[in-house]
Amino acid sequence: MSRRARTTTAQSAGFSTVVVLRLYVAGGAPNSMLAIANLEAICAEHLKDGHKLEVVDVLENPRRAMAEGVLVTPSLTKLSPQPVAQVIGNLSDKRQVLLALGLKPGVE
């Protein structure tokens, strides 16, 4: 799996905050693939106005993972806006992911 980034820009003139996310995965491992799918669904639903997602495969970039302190995959880091937040796991707990991203989870 190669490192990939996807950016969605803000559509409305009043919205300028872009959420910058980095997801560390371990190749095609089931939990890594599930984390990617869950995060893409969350971004499509809740961050459609602006986000940047970078997926880093720690099997291809082990030194980067070590340098950035990644010990467990899948691991999501919200880099901006501040504060930085981290969620570990396959991101199936949508409520926890939304809270980490600074978004208010709706009633489900």
Secondary structure as UniProt FT lines:
FT   STRAND          4..8
FT   TURN            13..14
FT   STRAND          19..25
FT   TURN            27..28
FT   HELIX           30..46
FT   TURN            48..49
FT   STRAND          51..57
FT   TURN            58..60
FT   HELIX           62..67
FT   TURN            68..69
FT   STRAND          75..80
FT   STRAND          85..88
FT   HELIX           94..100
FT   TURN            101..102
//
